[in-house]
Structure formats: C-alpha cells, structure tokens
C-alpha cells in the first residue's frame, strides 16, 4: 500500500460541528489509500487504509 499522503486533501465531517476539535480528518482523494488523522494534530501520524477496508468500517459504523 502506498503510504505517501503528501498530496492528500483532508476533510472533516460536516457533522463535526463545534466540539472543540475532537475530530478525525479523512483523505480519500488518493488512489489505493484512505488516510485518517487527528484534526488536532495535522502534522502528526496518520493511519492508512485500503479503500475497501475503509468502506467496510464506515458501513459498520453507520449500521
């Protein structure tokens, strides 16, 4: 899996609201990888998932 997230476009959920920054950001604009990071620490570590694994996770969370 390509772990280069240099060109990632990060976004927060529109449902994040004003909760003091306790959010994650997701970057799904890169081929073959979905990045996830802590919005309070944008220069810190990020997790990388295969798109199929991320889709399965989101599907289960929504259920």
C-alpha positions, 0 to 999 in steps of 0.5 A: 500500500502506498503510504505517501499522503503528501498530496492528500486533501483532508476533510472533516465531517460536516457533522463535526460541528463545534466540539472543540476539535475532537475530530478525525480528518479523512483523505480519500482523494488518493488512489489505493489509500484512505488516510485518517488523522487527528484534526488536532494534530495535522502534522502528526501520524496518520493511519492508512487504509485500503479503500475497501477496508475503509468502506467496510468500517464506515458501513459498520459504523453507520449500521 
